[in-house]
Amino acid sequence: MLSENKKLKFFAKRDGIILLILWGVILTGAIILLFVLGSVSFDKSRSNEDAYQRVNEDLTGRIHDLEQRIKE
């Protein structure tokens, strides 16, 4: 009877440690996934800002060219 209790305690401790490690791995994976998704969305928004700036510069240049043609 006493040896069975020792075995049960050993398995309970072992299972608890395994669950704790598994929980840590899951949380770490979730945090890494959040950082990866956040950086991807940040890069996407930054590239959109670059595209808007290029379009803005192009339109500003065209307006300037048209103003020069009108003055001539």
C-alpha positions in Angstrom: 0.0 0.0 0.0 2.8 2.4 0.9 4.7 1.7 -2.3 1.6 2.3 -4.3 1.2 5.8 -2.7 4.8 6.5 -3.5 4.3 5.5 -7.2 1.1 7.6 -7.4 3.0 10.6 -5.9 5.9 10.1 -8.4 3.5 9.9 -11.4 1.6 12.9 -10.1 4.8 15.0 -9.8 6.0 13.8 -13.2 2.7 14.6 -14.9 2.6 18.0 -13.2 6.1 18.8 -14.4 5.2 17.7 -17.9 2.0 19.8 -17.9 4.0 22.8 -16.6 6.6 22.4 -19.4 3.9 22.0 -22.0 2.1 25.1 -20.8 5.3 27.1 -21.0 5.9 25.9 -24.5 2.4 26.9 -25.6 2.7 30.3 -24.0 6.1 30.9 -25.6 4.8 29.9 -29.0 1.8 32.2 -28.6 4.0 35.1 -27.7 6.4 34.5 -30.6 3.4 34.2 -33.0 2.0 37.6 -31.7 5.4 39.2 -32.3 5.7 37.8 -35.8 2.2 38.8 -36.8 2.7 42.2 -35.3 5.9 42.8 -37.2 4.3 41.6 -40.5 1.4 44.1 -40.1 3.9 46.8 -39.2 5.9 46.2 -42.3 2.8 46.1 -44.4 1.6 49.5 -43.0 5.1 50.9 -43.5 5.2 49.8 -47.1 1.7 51.4 -47.6 3.0 54.7 -46.2 6.0 54.5 -48.7 3.6 53.9 -51.6 1.4 56.8 -50.5 4.4 59.1 -50.3 5.7 58.1 -53.7 2.2 58.7 -55.2 2.1 62.1 -53.4 5.5 63.1 -54.7 4.6 62.0 -58.3 1.3 64.0 -58.2 3.1 67.0 -56.7 5.7 66.8 -59.5 2.9 66.6 -62.2 1.1 69.6 -60.7 4.3 71.5 -60.7 5.0 70.6 -64.3 1.4 71.7 -65.3 1.8 75.0 -63.5 5.1 75.6 -65.4 3.4 74.8 -68.7 0.5 77.2 -67.9 2.9 80.0 -67.0 4.7 79.6 -70.4 
